[in-house]
Amino acid sequence: MNDYVPIIVSVIAGLFALWSAVFTWRLKQSSDKNMRDLGKEEAAYNELKSLYIKIHETFEDLIKKTRTHGNSDLNSRFSSLTAEVRMLASPEAITKYFQVADLYQEWASLYLKAYPEPKNGIMMIQSPDPTLKYKEPEKDAYDRFYKEYQNFIDHLRTEIAVNT
C-alpha cells in the first residue's frame, strides 16, 4: 500500500493541474467573450449617440437656413439622415423623427411665403401686404413644429441616458 501512495498523490496532483488549466482556459474564454460583447454594446451606443447628435444638428441647421433664406439641400440631407434613423433608432424615435420632419416641412413652406427672400437685398413693401395671410399660419406651424421638436430632443436625451 505504501508503494502506491506516491503514485496516487502524483495522479491526483496531475488531475488537479489538468483541471486548473481547463478551468483557467474556460474562464479566459468567458472573459474574452464578455469583453467583446461589451465592446459591441459600447460601439452601438456611440453610433446611436452620434446619430442623435447629427439629427439635432441637422434640424438646427435647417431652421437657421430657412430663417436666413440660405441654400440647403433638404432632400439629400433628409434622405441620408432618414436611412440612418431607420437602421439605428428605436421605433418610437423613428415615429417622432418623421412627425418632426413633416412639421418642419410644413413650417418651412409657410415661412417662405410669409417672409419671402428680399430681391437684391431690398425688401419691397406693398399695401395691402400679400404675405399677411401667411404670417399667422406660419407662427402656428412654427409653434407646433418647435414643440414637437423639443419633445423629440428630450426623448433622444432620455434614450441616450438610459443606455449609459
DSSP file (Angstrom, degrees, kcal/mol; ACC not computed):
  #  RESIDUE AA STRUCTURE BP1 BP2  ACC     N-H-->O    O-->H-N    N-H-->O    O-->H-N    TCO  KAPPA ALPHA  PHI   PSI    X-CA   Y-CA   Z-CA
    1    1 A M    >>        0   0    0      0, 0.0     3,-1.1     0, 0.0     4,-0.9   0.000 360.0 360.0 360.0 -41.8    0.0    0.0    0.0
    2    2 A N  T 34  +     0   0    0      1,-0.3     3,-0.2     2,-0.2     0, 0.0   0.767 360.0  61.3 -62.8 -24.6    2.8    2.4    0.9
    3    3 A D  T 34 S+     0   0    0      1,-0.2     4,-0.4     2,-0.1    -1,-0.3   0.788 103.5  49.3 -72.2 -26.0    4.2    1.8   -2.6
    4    4 A Y  T <> S+     0   0    0     -3,-1.1     4,-2.8     1,-0.2     5,-0.2   0.679  89.3  81.0 -87.8 -18.6    1.0    3.2   -4.2
    5    5 A V  H  X S+     0   0    0     -4,-0.9     4,-2.7     1,-0.2     5,-0.2   0.912  92.9  47.7 -58.0 -48.5    0.8    6.5   -2.2
    6    6 A P  H  > S+     0   0    0      0, 0.0     4,-2.0     0, 0.0    -1,-0.2   0.870 114.2  48.3 -62.8 -33.7    3.4    8.4   -4.3
    7    7 A I  H  > S+     0   0    0     -4,-0.4     4,-2.5     2,-0.2    -2,-0.2   0.922 112.4  47.7 -70.4 -43.5    1.6    7.3   -7.4
    8    8 A I  H  X S+     0   0    0     -4,-2.8     4,-2.7     2,-0.2     5,-0.2   0.917 112.8  49.0 -63.6 -43.5   -1.8    8.2   -6.1
    9    9 A V  H  X S+     0   0    0     -4,-2.7     4,-2.6    -5,-0.2    -1,-0.2   0.904 112.2  49.0 -62.5 -41.3   -0.5   11.6   -5.0
   10   10 A S  H  X S+     0   0    0     -4,-2.0     4,-2.5    -5,-0.2    -2,-0.2   0.904 112.0  48.0 -65.2 -41.9    1.1   12.2   -8.4
   11   11 A V  H  X S+     0   0    0     -4,-2.5     4,-2.7     2,-0.2    -2,-0.2   0.923 113.5  47.4 -64.6 -44.5   -2.1   11.2  -10.2
   12   12 A I  H  X S+     0   0    0     -4,-2.7     4,-2.5     2,-0.2    -2,-0.2   0.915 113.4  48.1 -64.1 -42.9   -4.3   13.5   -8.0
   13   13 A A  H  X S+     0   0    0     -4,-2.6     4,-2.4    -5,-0.2    -2,-0.2   0.902 112.4  49.4 -63.7 -40.7   -1.8   16.4   -8.5
   14   14 A G  H  X S+     0   0    0     -4,-2.5     4,-2.5     2,-0.2    -2,-0.2   0.916 112.0  47.6 -64.3 -43.6   -1.8   15.8  -12.2
   15   15 A L  H  X S+     0   0    0     -4,-2.7     4,-3.0     2,-0.2    -2,-0.2   0.900 112.3  50.1 -64.0 -40.5   -5.6   15.7  -12.4
   16   16 A F  H  X S+     0   0    0     -4,-2.5     4,-2.6     2,-0.2    -2,-0.2   0.911 111.4  48.2 -63.6 -41.9   -5.7   18.9  -10.3
   17   17 A A  H  X S+     0   0    0     -4,-2.4     4,-2.2     2,-0.2    -2,-0.2   0.909 113.3  47.7 -64.1 -42.2   -3.2   20.6  -12.6
   18   18 A L  H  X S+     0   0    0     -4,-2.5     4,-2.4     2,-0.2    -2,-0.2   0.924 112.6  48.7 -64.0 -45.0   -5.2   19.5  -15.6
   19   19 A W  H  X S+     0   0    0     -4,-3.0     4,-2.8     1,-0.2    -2,-0.2   0.902 110.9  51.2 -61.7 -41.8   -8.5   20.7  -14.1
   20   20 A S  H  X S+     0   0    0     -4,-2.6     4,-2.5     2,-0.2    -1,-0.2   0.897 110.2  49.1 -62.6 -41.8   -6.9   24.0  -13.2
   21   21 A A  H  X S+     0   0    0     -4,-2.2     4,-2.3     2,-0.2    -2,-0.2   0.923 114.0  44.9 -65.3 -44.1   -5.6   24.5  -16.7
   22   22 A V  H  X S+     0   0    0     -4,-2.4     4,-2.5     2,-0.2     5,-0.2   0.923 114.2  49.6 -65.1 -44.3   -9.1   23.7  -18.2
   23   23 A F  H  X S+     0   0    0     -4,-2.8     4,-2.3     2,-0.2    -2,-0.2   0.913 112.6  47.1 -61.8 -43.7  -10.8   25.9  -15.7
   24   24 A T  H  X S+     0   0    0     -4,-2.5     4,-2.3     2,-0.2    -1,-0.2   0.903 111.9  50.8 -64.6 -42.6   -8.4   28.8  -16.4
   25   25 A W  H  X S+     0   0    0     -4,-2.3     4,-2.1     2,-0.2    -2,-0.2   0.920 112.3  46.2 -61.6 -45.3   -8.8   28.4  -20.1
   26   26 A R  H  X S+     0   0    0     -4,-2.5     4,-2.4     2,-0.2    -2,-0.2   0.888 112.2  51.2 -65.1 -40.4  -12.7   28.4  -19.8
   27   27 A L  H  X S+     0   0    0     -4,-2.3     4,-2.4    -5,-0.2    -1,-0.2   0.898 109.9  49.6 -63.7 -41.2  -12.6   31.4  -17.6
   28   28 A K  H  X S+     0   0    0     -4,-2.3     4,-2.6     2,-0.2    -2,-0.2   0.902 110.2  50.6 -65.6 -41.5  -10.4   33.3  -20.1
   29   29 A Q  H  X S+     0   0    0     -4,-2.1     4,-2.4     2,-0.2    -2,-0.2   0.926 111.8  47.8 -61.0 -44.8  -12.7   32.4  -22.9
   30   30 A S  H  X S+     0   0    0     -4,-2.4     4,-2.4     1,-0.2    -2,-0.2   0.907 112.2  49.2 -63.2 -42.5  -15.7   33.7  -20.9
   31   31 A S  H  X S+     0   0    0     -4,-2.4     4,-2.1     2,-0.2    -2,-0.2   0.910 111.2  49.3 -63.8 -43.3  -13.8   36.9  -20.0
   32   32 A D  H  X S+     0   0    0     -4,-2.6     4,-2.3     2,-0.2    -2,-0.2   0.900 110.9  50.2 -63.2 -41.5  -12.8   37.5  -23.7
   33   33 A K  H  X S+     0   0    0     -4,-2.4     4,-2.7     1,-0.2    -2,-0.2   0.919 110.0  50.3 -63.6 -43.7  -16.4   37.0  -24.8
   34   34 A N  H  X S+     0   0    0     -4,-2.4     4,-2.4     1,-0.2    -1,-0.2   0.892 110.4  50.0 -62.0 -39.2  -17.7   39.4  -22.2
   35   35 A M  H  X S+     0   0    0     -4,-2.1     4,-2.3     2,-0.2    -1,-0.2   0.892 111.1  48.8 -66.5 -39.9  -15.2   42.0  -23.3
   36   36 A R  H  X S+     0   0    0     -4,-2.3     4,-2.3     2,-0.2    -2,-0.2   0.929 112.6  48.2 -64.5 -44.5  -16.1   41.6  -27.0
   37   37 A D  H  X S+     0   0    0     -4,-2.7     4,-2.5     1,-0.2    -2,-0.2   0.906 111.6  49.8 -62.0 -42.2  -19.8   41.9  -26.1
   38   38 A L  H  X S+     0   0    0     -4,-2.4     4,-2.4     1,-0.2    -1,-0.2   0.897 110.0  51.0 -63.9 -40.6  -19.1   45.0  -24.0
   39   39 A G  H  X S+     0   0    0     -4,-2.3     4,-2.3     2,-0.2    -2,-0.2   0.894 110.3  49.3 -62.8 -40.9  -17.1   46.5  -26.9
   40   40 A K  H  X S+     0   0    0     -4,-2.3     4,-2.5     2,-0.2    -2,-0.2   0.919 111.6  48.7 -65.1 -43.7  -20.0   45.8  -29.3
   41   41 A E  H  X S+     0   0    0     -4,-2.5     4,-2.4     1,-0.2    -2,-0.2   0.910 112.2  48.7 -62.4 -42.2  -22.5   47.4  -26.9
   42   42 A E  H  X S+     0   0    0     -4,-2.4     4,-2.5     2,-0.2    -1,-0.2   0.899 111.5  49.4 -65.3 -40.5  -20.3   50.4  -26.5
   43   43 A A  H  X S+     0   0    0     -4,-2.3     4,-2.2     2,-0.2    -2,-0.2   0.910 111.7  48.7 -64.8 -42.1  -19.8   50.8  -30.2
   44   44 A A  H  X S+     0   0    0     -4,-2.5     4,-2.3     2,-0.2    -2,-0.2   0.903 112.0  49.4 -64.5 -41.1  -23.6   50.6  -30.8
   45   45 A Y  H  X S+     0   0    0     -4,-2.4     4,-2.8     2,-0.2    -2,-0.2   0.925 111.8  48.0 -63.0 -45.4  -24.2   53.2  -28.1
   46   46 A N  H  X S+     0   0    0     -4,-2.5     4,-2.3     1,-0.2    -2,-0.2   0.873 111.7  50.4 -64.3 -37.2  -21.7   55.5  -29.6
   47   47 A E  H  X S+     0   0    0     -4,-2.2     4,-2.1     2,-0.2    -1,-0.2   0.908 112.7  46.1 -66.5 -42.4  -23.2   55.1  -33.0
   48   48 A L  H  X S+     0   0    0     -4,-2.3     4,-2.5     2,-0.2    -2,-0.2   0.912 112.7  49.9 -66.0 -43.3  -26.7   55.8  -31.7
   49   49 A K  H  X S+     0   0    0     -4,-2.8     4,-2.1     1,-0.2    -2,-0.2   0.911 110.6  50.3 -61.7 -42.9  -25.4   58.8  -29.7
   50   50 A S  H  X S+     0   0    0     -4,-2.3     4,-2.2     1,-0.2    -1,-0.2   0.901 110.3  50.3 -61.9 -42.0  -23.7   60.1  -32.9
   51   51 A L  H  X S+     0   0    0     -4,-2.1     4,-2.4     2,-0.2    -2,-0.2   0.928 110.0  49.6 -62.0 -45.7  -26.8   59.7  -34.9
   52   52 A Y  H  X S+     0   0    0     -4,-2.5     4,-2.0     1,-0.2    -1,-0.2   0.866 111.3  48.9 -65.7 -35.8  -28.9   61.6  -32.3
   53   53 A I  H  X S+     0   0    0     -4,-2.1     4,-2.7     2,-0.2    -1,-0.2   0.898 110.4  52.0 -67.0 -39.8  -26.5   64.4  -32.3
   54   54 A K  H  X S+     0   0    0     -4,-2.2     4,-2.5     2,-0.2    -2,-0.2   0.883 108.2  51.2 -63.7 -39.4  -26.5   64.5  -36.1
   55   55 A I  H  X S+     0   0    0     -4,-2.4     4,-2.4     2,-0.2     5,-0.2   0.944 111.4  47.5 -61.1 -48.1  -30.3   64.7  -36.1
   56   56 A H  H  X S+     0   0    0     -4,-2.0     4,-2.3     1,-0.2    -2,-0.2   0.926 113.2  48.1 -60.7 -46.4  -30.2   67.6  -33.6
   57   57 A E  H  X S+     0   0    0     -4,-2.7     4,-2.6     1,-0.2    -1,-0.2   0.901 110.7  51.9 -60.6 -42.3  -27.5   69.4  -35.7
   58   58 A T  H  X S+     0   0    0     -4,-2.5     4,-2.6     2,-0.2    -2,-0.2   0.930 111.1  45.5 -63.9 -46.6  -29.4   68.9  -38.9
   59   59 A F  H  X S+     0   0    0     -4,-2.4     4,-2.4     2,-0.2    -1,-0.2   0.910 113.6  49.6 -65.6 -40.7  -32.7   70.3  -37.6
   60   60 A E  H  X S+     0   0    0     -4,-2.3     4,-2.2    -5,-0.2    -2,-0.2   0.920 113.0  47.6 -62.5 -42.4  -30.9   73.3  -36.0
   61   61 A D  H  X S+     0   0    0     -4,-2.6     4,-2.9    -5,-0.2    -2,-0.2   0.904 111.2  50.5 -64.8 -41.5  -29.1   74.0  -39.3
   62   62 A L  H  X S+     0   0    0     -4,-2.6     4,-2.3     2,-0.2    -2,-0.2   0.890 109.8  50.1 -65.6 -39.0  -32.3   73.7  -41.3
   63   63 A I  H  X S+     0   0    0     -4,-2.4     4,-2.4     2,-0.2    -1,-0.2   0.945 113.5  46.3 -62.4 -46.8  -34.1   76.1  -39.0
   64   64 A K  H  X S+     0   0    0     -4,-2.2     4,-1.9     1,-0.2     6,-0.2   0.931 113.8  47.4 -61.6 -46.9  -31.3   78.6  -39.3
   65   65 A K  H  <>S+     0   0    0     -4,-2.9     5,-2.6     1,-0.2     4,-0.3   0.856 111.2  51.9 -66.3 -34.4  -31.0   78.2  -43.1
   66   66 A T  H ><5S+     0   0    0     -4,-2.3     3,-1.0    -5,-0.2    -1,-0.2   0.937 111.2  46.6 -65.9 -45.6  -34.8   78.6  -43.5
   67   67 A R  H 3<5S+     0   0    0     -4,-2.4    -2,-0.2     1,-0.2    -1,-0.2   0.811 117.7  42.1 -67.7 -29.7  -34.9   81.8  -41.5
   68   68 A T  T 3<5S-     0   0    0     -4,-1.9    -1,-0.2    -5,-0.2    -2,-0.2   0.336 109.9-119.9 -98.4   7.8  -31.9   83.3  -43.4
   69   69 A H  T < 5 +     0   0    0     -3,-1.0    -3,-0.2    -4,-0.3    -4,-0.1   0.819  57.9 163.2  57.2  32.5  -33.1   82.1  -46.8
   70   70 A G      < -     0   0    0     -5,-2.6     2,-0.5    -6,-0.2    -1,-0.2  -0.361  44.8-100.1 -77.0 160.6  -29.9   80.1  -47.1
   71   71 A N        +     0   0    0     -3,-0.1     2,-0.4    -2,-0.1    -1,-0.1  -0.690  46.6 170.2 -82.1 128.2  -29.5   77.3  -49.5
   72   72 A S        -     0   0    0     -2,-0.5     2,-1.9    -7,-0.1     3,-0.2  -0.999  38.4-132.0-138.6 138.4  -29.9   73.9  -48.0
   73   73 A D     >  +     0   0    0     -2,-0.4     4,-2.3     1,-0.2     5,-0.2  -0.579  37.0 171.8 -87.0  76.9  -30.1   70.6  -49.9
   74   74 A L  H  >  +     0   0    0     -2,-1.9     4,-2.6     1,-0.2     5,-0.3   0.886  68.3  51.2 -57.7 -47.0  -33.1   69.5  -47.9
   75   75 A N  H  > S+     0   0    0     -3,-0.2     4,-2.3     1,-0.2    -1,-0.2   0.925 113.5  42.1 -62.4 -46.9  -33.9   66.3  -49.9
   76   76 A S  H  > S+     0   0    0      2,-0.2     4,-2.3     1,-0.2     5,-0.2   0.882 114.8  51.4 -70.8 -35.5  -30.4   64.8  -49.8
   77   77 A R  H  X S+     0   0    0     -4,-2.3     4,-2.3     1,-0.2    -2,-0.2   0.937 114.6  42.3 -65.4 -45.2  -29.9   65.7  -46.1
   78   78 A F  H  X S+     0   0    0     -4,-2.6     4,-2.9    -5,-0.2     5,-0.2   0.863 112.7  54.2 -69.7 -34.3  -33.2   64.1  -45.1
   79   79 A S  H  X S+     0   0    0     -4,-2.3     4,-1.9    -5,-0.3    -2,-0.2   0.945 112.9  42.2 -63.4 -47.5  -32.7   61.1  -47.3
   80   80 A S  H  X S+     0   0    0     -4,-2.3     4,-1.7     2,-0.2    -2,-0.2   0.930 118.6  45.0 -64.2 -46.2  -29.3   60.4  -45.8
   81   81 A L  H  X S+     0   0    0     -4,-2.3     4,-2.8    -5,-0.2    -2,-0.2   0.893 110.3  54.6 -66.3 -40.4  -30.5   61.0  -42.2
   82   82 A T  H  X S+     0   0    0     -4,-2.9     4,-2.6     1,-0.2    -1,-0.2   0.890 105.8  52.7 -62.4 -40.0  -33.7   59.1  -42.7
   83   83 A A  H  X S+     0   0    0     -4,-1.9     4,-1.4    -5,-0.2    -1,-0.2   0.929 112.1  45.0 -61.9 -44.7  -31.7   56.0  -43.8
   84   84 A E  H  X S+     0   0    0     -4,-1.7     4,-2.4     2,-0.2     5,-0.4   0.914 112.3  51.8 -65.1 -42.4  -29.6   56.1  -40.7
   85   85 A V  H  X S+     0   0    0     -4,-2.8     4,-1.9     1,-0.2    -2,-0.2   0.927 109.0  50.1 -60.9 -45.1  -32.6   56.7  -38.5
   86   86 A R  H  < S+     0   0    0     -4,-2.6    -1,-0.2     1,-0.2    -2,-0.2   0.821 116.0  42.9 -64.2 -29.9  -34.4   53.7  -39.9
   87   87 A M  H  < S+     0   0    0     -4,-1.4    -2,-0.2    -5,-0.2    -1,-0.2   0.845 129.5  18.8 -83.5 -35.0  -31.4   51.5  -39.4
   88   88 A L  H  < S+     0   0    0     -4,-2.4    -3,-0.2    -5,-0.1    -2,-0.2   0.753  99.0  87.4-113.4 -29.7  -30.3   52.6  -35.9
   89   89 A A  S  < S-     0   0    0     -4,-1.9   -41,-0.0    -5,-0.4    -4,-0.0  -0.249  78.2-100.6 -80.0 162.9  -33.0   54.4  -33.9
   90   90 A S     >  -     0   0    0      1,-0.1     4,-2.3     4,-0.0     5,-0.2  -0.370  37.2-107.6 -72.4 158.5  -35.7   52.9  -31.8
   91   91 A P  H  > S+     0   0    0      0, 0.0     4,-2.1     0, 0.0     5,-0.2   0.879 121.1  50.6 -57.1 -38.8  -39.2   52.6  -33.2
   92   92 A E  H  > S+     0   0    0      1,-0.2     4,-2.4     2,-0.2     5,-0.2   0.901 110.0  49.6 -67.1 -39.8  -40.5   55.4  -31.1
   93   93 A A  H  > S+     0   0    0      2,-0.2     4,-2.5     1,-0.2    -1,-0.2   0.874 109.2  53.1 -66.1 -36.8  -37.6   57.7  -32.2
   94   94 A I  H  X S+     0   0    0     -4,-2.3     4,-2.1     2,-0.2    -2,-0.2   0.934 110.0  47.4 -62.7 -46.2  -38.3   56.8  -35.8
   95   95 A T  H  X S+     0   0    0     -4,-2.1     4,-2.0     1,-0.2    -2,-0.2   0.933 114.3  46.3 -60.9 -47.4  -42.0   57.8  -35.4
   96   96 A K  H  X S+     0   0    0     -4,-2.4     4,-2.7     1,-0.2     5,-0.2   0.882 108.9  56.5 -64.5 -38.0  -41.1   61.1  -33.7
   97   97 A Y  H  X S+     0   0    0     -4,-2.5     4,-2.6     1,-0.2    -1,-0.2   0.933 108.7  45.8 -59.0 -47.4  -38.5   61.8  -36.3
   98   98 A F  H  X S+     0   0    0     -4,-2.1     4,-2.3     2,-0.2    -1,-0.2   0.870 111.7  52.3 -67.1 -35.7  -41.0   61.6  -39.1
   99   99 A Q  H  X S+     0   0    0     -4,-2.0     4,-2.3     2,-0.2    -2,-0.2   0.944 112.9  44.3 -62.5 -46.9  -43.5   63.7  -37.3
  100  100 A V  H  X S+     0   0    0     -4,-2.7     4,-2.5     1,-0.2    -2,-0.2   0.898 112.2  52.4 -65.8 -40.9  -41.0   66.4  -36.7
  101  101 A A  H  X S+     0   0    0     -4,-2.6     4,-2.3    -5,-0.2    -1,-0.2   0.907 110.7  48.0 -62.4 -41.9  -39.7   66.3  -40.3
  102  102 A D  H  X S+     0   0    0     -4,-2.3     4,-2.1     2,-0.2    -2,-0.2   0.919 112.4  48.4 -64.2 -43.6  -43.3   66.7  -41.6
  103  103 A L  H  X S+     0   0    0     -4,-2.3     4,-2.5     1,-0.2    -2,-0.2   0.874 110.2  52.7 -65.0 -36.4  -43.9   69.6  -39.3
  104  104 A Y  H  X S+     0   0    0     -4,-2.5     4,-3.2     2,-0.2     5,-0.2   0.949 109.3  48.2 -62.1 -47.7  -40.6   71.2  -40.3
  105  105 A Q  H  X S+     0   0    0     -4,-2.3     4,-1.9     1,-0.2    -2,-0.2   0.880 111.7  50.3 -63.3 -37.3  -41.5   70.9  -44.0
  106  106 A E  H  X S+     0   0    0     -4,-2.1     4,-1.7     2,-0.2    -1,-0.2   0.947 114.7  43.6 -63.0 -48.2  -45.0   72.4  -43.3
  107  107 A W  H  X S+     0   0    0     -4,-2.5     4,-2.9    34,-0.2    -2,-0.2   0.919 111.1  54.2 -64.3 -44.2  -43.4   75.3  -41.4
  108  108 A A  H  X S+     0   0    0     -4,-3.2     4,-2.1     1,-0.2    -1,-0.2   0.892 108.2  48.7 -61.0 -41.3  -40.6   76.0  -43.9
  109  109 A S  H  X S+     0   0    0     -4,-1.9     4,-1.0    -5,-0.2    -1,-0.2   0.901 114.5  45.6 -67.3 -38.3  -43.0   76.3  -46.8
  110  110 A L  H  X S+     0   0    0     -4,-1.7     4,-2.7     2,-0.2     5,-0.2   0.877 109.8  55.6 -69.1 -37.1  -45.2   78.7  -44.9
  111  111 A Y  H  X S+     0   0    0     -4,-2.9     4,-2.9     1,-0.2    -2,-0.2   0.923 105.5  50.9 -61.8 -43.8  -42.2   80.7  -43.7
  112  112 A L  H  < S+     0   0    0     -4,-2.1    -1,-0.2     1,-0.2    -2,-0.2   0.790 113.7  45.5 -66.9 -26.6  -41.0   81.3  -47.2
  113  113 A K  H  < S+     0   0    0     -4,-1.0    -2,-0.2    -3,-0.2    -1,-0.2   0.859 116.6  44.4 -80.0 -37.9  -44.5   82.5  -48.2
  114  114 A A  H  < S+     0   0    0     -4,-2.7    -2,-0.2     1,-0.3    -3,-0.2   0.829 128.9  26.0 -75.6 -32.3  -44.8   84.7  -45.1
  115  115 A Y  S  < S-     0   0    0     -4,-2.9    -1,-0.3    -5,-0.2    -2,-0.1  -0.662  83.6-166.0-132.3  76.6  -41.3   86.1  -45.3
  116  116 A P        -     0   0    0      0, 0.0    -3,-0.1     0, 0.0     3,-0.1  -0.233  34.4 -93.0 -64.8 154.0  -40.1   86.0  -48.9
  117  117 A E        -     0   0    0     -5,-0.2     2,-0.1     1,-0.1   -48,-0.0  -0.458  45.0-110.5 -67.9 132.3  -36.5   86.5  -49.7
  118  118 A P    >   -     0   0    0      0, 0.0     3,-0.7     0, 0.0     2,-0.6  -0.368  29.5-121.5 -62.9 141.2  -35.6   90.1  -50.5
  119  119 A K  B >  S-A  122   0A   0      3,-1.2     3,-1.9     1,-0.3     0, 0.0  -0.761  89.6 -11.4 -88.4 123.9  -34.7   90.7  -54.1
  120  120 A N  T 3  S-     0   0    0     -2,-0.6    -1,-0.3     1,-0.3     3,-0.1   0.796 127.5 -61.4  56.4  31.1  -31.2   92.1  -54.5
  121  121 A G  T <  S+     0   0    0     -3,-0.7     2,-0.5     1,-0.2    -1,-0.3   0.547 114.0 114.5  78.1   6.5  -31.2   92.8  -50.7
  122  122 A I  B <   -A  119   0A   0     -3,-1.9    -3,-1.2     2,-0.0     2,-0.6  -0.944  55.8-149.1-116.8 128.8  -34.1   95.1  -50.9
  123  123 A M        -     0   0    0     -2,-0.5     2,-0.4    -5,-0.2    -6,-0.0  -0.848  14.5-145.4 -95.4 121.7  -37.5   94.3  -49.3
  124  124 A M        -     0   0    0     -2,-0.6     2,-0.5     2,-0.0    -2,-0.0  -0.732   7.8-148.0 -87.4 130.5  -40.4   95.8  -51.2
  125  125 A I        -     0   0    0     -2,-0.4     2,-0.3     4,-0.0     4,-0.0  -0.872  18.8-174.9-101.1 127.6  -43.3   97.0  -49.0
  126  126 A Q        -     0   0    0     -2,-0.5    -2,-0.0     0, 0.0     0, 0.0  -0.881  23.1-112.6-121.1 152.8  -46.7   96.7  -50.6
  127  127 A S  S    S+     0   0    0     -2,-0.3     2,-0.1     1,-0.2    -2,-0.0  -0.992 105.8  31.4-126.3 123.8  -50.1   97.8  -49.5
  128  128 A P  S    S-     0   0    0      0, 0.0    -1,-0.2     0, 0.0     3,-0.0   0.610 102.6-124.2 -72.6 154.1  -52.0   95.6  -48.8
  129  129 A D    >   -     0   0    0      1,-0.2     3,-1.0    -2,-0.1     4,-0.3  -0.546  16.6-160.1 -72.2 115.4  -49.4   93.2  -47.7
  130  130 A P  T 3  S+     0   0    0      0, 0.0     3,-0.3     0, 0.0    -1,-0.2   0.681  90.1  56.2 -71.4 -15.4  -49.7   89.9  -49.7
  131  131 A T  T >> S+     0   0    0      1,-0.2     3,-1.6     2,-0.1     4,-0.9   0.559  80.7  90.3 -90.9  -7.7  -47.8   88.0  -47.1
  132  132 A L  H X> S+     0   0    0     -3,-1.0     4,-0.7     1,-0.3     3,-0.7   0.858  80.2  58.0 -58.9 -38.4  -50.1   88.9  -44.2
  133  133 A K  H 34 S+     0   0    0     -4,-0.3    -1,-0.3    -3,-0.3    -2,-0.1   0.688 108.7  47.6 -67.8 -16.5  -52.4   85.9  -44.7
  134  134 A Y  H <> S+     0   0    0     -3,-1.6     4,-2.3   -21,-0.2   -20,-0.2   0.638  93.3  76.7 -95.7 -16.7  -49.4   83.6  -44.2
  135  135 A K  H <X S+     0   0    0     -4,-0.9     4,-2.2    -3,-0.7    -2,-0.1   0.910  96.0  43.6 -67.9 -44.4  -47.9   85.1  -41.1
  136  136 A E  H  X S+     0   0    0     -4,-0.7     4,-2.5     2,-0.2     5,-0.2   0.942 116.2  46.8 -68.2 -46.9  -50.4   83.7  -38.5
  137  137 A P  H  > S+     0   0    0      0, 0.0     4,-2.7     0, 0.0    -2,-0.2   0.881 112.0  53.0 -60.8 -34.8  -50.4   80.2  -40.0
  138  138 A E  H  X S+     0   0    0     -4,-2.3     4,-2.7     2,-0.2    -2,-0.2   0.925 109.1  48.3 -63.7 -44.2  -46.6   80.3  -40.2
  139  139 A K  H  X S+     0   0    0     -4,-2.2     4,-2.4     2,-0.2    -1,-0.2   0.924 113.9  46.5 -62.6 -44.5  -46.4   81.3  -36.5
  140  140 A D  H  X S+     0   0    0     -4,-2.5     4,-2.4     2,-0.2    -2,-0.2   0.913 112.9  49.6 -63.6 -42.3  -48.8   78.5  -35.5
  141  141 A A  H  X S+     0   0    0     -4,-2.7     4,-2.8    -5,-0.2   -34,-0.2   0.902 111.3  49.5 -64.1 -40.4  -46.9   76.0  -37.7
  142  142 A Y  H  X S+     0   0    0     -4,-2.7     4,-3.3     2,-0.2     5,-0.3   0.919 110.0  50.5 -65.1 -42.7  -43.6   77.0  -36.1
  143  143 A D  H  X S+     0   0    0     -4,-2.4     4,-2.1     2,-0.2    -2,-0.2   0.923 113.6  45.1 -61.3 -44.4  -45.0   76.7  -32.6
  144  144 A R  H  X S+     0   0    0     -4,-2.4     4,-2.2     2,-0.2     5,-0.2   0.938 116.2  47.0 -62.8 -47.3  -46.3   73.2  -33.4
  145  145 A F  H  X S+     0   0    0     -4,-2.8     4,-2.7   -42,-0.2    -2,-0.2   0.945 113.8  45.9 -59.9 -49.9  -43.1   72.2  -35.0
  146  146 A Y  H  X S+     0   0    0     -4,-3.3     4,-2.5     1,-0.2    -1,-0.2   0.856 111.0  52.6 -68.5 -34.1  -40.8   73.6  -32.3
  147  147 A K  H  X S+     0   0    0     -4,-2.1     4,-2.1    -5,-0.3    -1,-0.2   0.945 114.1  42.5 -64.3 -47.0  -42.9   72.0  -29.5
  148  148 A E  H  X S+     0   0    0     -4,-2.2     4,-2.5     2,-0.2    -2,-0.2   0.878 112.8  54.6 -65.7 -37.3  -42.7   68.6  -31.2
  149  149 A Y  H  X S+     0   0    0     -4,-2.7     4,-2.5    -5,-0.2    -2,-0.2   0.923 108.8  47.3 -62.2 -45.6  -39.0   69.1  -32.0
  150  150 A Q  H  X S+     0   0    0     -4,-2.5     4,-2.5     2,-0.2    -2,-0.2   0.903 112.2  49.9 -63.4 -41.3  -38.3   69.9  -28.3
  151  151 A N  H  X S+     0   0    0     -4,-2.1     4,-2.2     2,-0.2    -2,-0.2   0.897 110.9  50.7 -62.0 -39.8  -40.2   66.8  -27.2
  152  152 A F  H  X S+     0   0    0     -4,-2.5     4,-2.4     2,-0.2    -2,-0.2   0.926 110.3  48.0 -63.8 -46.2  -38.3   64.7  -29.8
  153  153 A I  H  X S+     0   0    0     -4,-2.5     4,-2.5     1,-0.2    -2,-0.2   0.899 111.0  51.7 -63.0 -40.9  -34.9   66.0  -28.5
  154  154 A D  H  X S+     0   0    0     -4,-2.5     4,-2.2     1,-0.2    -1,-0.2   0.901 109.5  50.4 -61.7 -39.9  -36.0   65.3  -24.9
  155  155 A H  H  X S+     0   0    0     -4,-2.2     4,-2.4     2,-0.2    -2,-0.2   0.911 109.7  50.0 -63.9 -42.1  -36.9   61.7  -26.0
  156  156 A L  H  X S+     0   0    0     -4,-2.4     4,-2.3     1,-0.2    -2,-0.2   0.906 109.8  51.1 -64.2 -40.5  -33.5   61.3  -27.7
  157  157 A R  H  X S+     0   0    0     -4,-2.5     4,-2.6     1,-0.2    -1,-0.2   0.909 109.6  50.9 -61.4 -41.0  -31.7   62.5  -24.5
  158  158 A T  H  X S+     0   0    0     -4,-2.2     4,-2.4     2,-0.2    -2,-0.2   0.916 109.4  49.9 -63.3 -43.1  -33.7   60.0  -22.4
  159  159 A E  H  X S+     0   0    0     -4,-2.4     4,-1.6     1,-0.2    -1,-0.2   0.910 112.5  47.2 -62.1 -41.8  -32.8   57.2  -24.8
  160  160 A I  H  < S+     0   0    0     -4,-2.3     4,-0.4     1,-0.2    -2,-0.2   0.909 112.6  49.5 -66.2 -41.2  -29.1   58.1  -24.5
  161  161 A A  H >< S+     0   0    0     -4,-2.6     3,-0.8     1,-0.2    -2,-0.2   0.871 109.0  52.2 -66.7 -36.6  -29.3   58.4  -20.7
  162  162 A V  H 3< S+     0   0    0     -4,-2.4    -1,-0.2     1,-0.2    -2,-0.2   0.866 109.4  49.8 -66.8 -35.7  -31.0   55.0  -20.4
  163  163 A N  T 3<        0   0    0     -4,-1.6    -1,-0.2     1,-0.2    -2,-0.2   0.485 360.0 360.0 -83.2  -2.3  -28.3   53.4  -22.4
  164  164 A T    <         0   0    0     -3,-0.8    -1,-0.2    -4,-0.4    -2,-0.1   0.505 360.0 360.0 -71.4 360.0  -25.4   54.9  -20.4
